[in-house]
Amino acid sequence: MGELVQGTLDMLILKTLCRGSAHGYAIAEHIARGSDDVLRVEEGALYPALHRLQVRGLLSAEWGVSENNRRAKFYRLTAVGRRQLAQEASYWARMTAGIARIMETA
């Protein structure tokens, strides 16, 4: 199970929430499944990140009931969060393309 590249957790959370609101466990599971279990998000990193994104106004949150009838906080992407995701996705695409070019050279 891989560790996330520094600085990518926020972007992955924002991208996950483009699909709609979700609670923390569902967010972590989506990242794991979507990466074929290459990326795993530990609770100790996930919940502080969710709180930080909420404080920055990128996410909103409300309490609800999960699919297994447990009380859970559901997070939703805000308009500011959508704009931030677009900026981070553009930056990530430029960075990975640059790294790929270097790695392909002899």
Secondary structure, DSSP 8 states (H G I E B T S, - for coil): -B---TT-HHHHHHHHGGG--EEHHHHHHHHHHHTTTSB---HHHHHHHHHHHHHTTSEEEEEEE-TTS-EEEEEEE-HHHHHHHHHHHHHHHHHHHHHHHHHH--
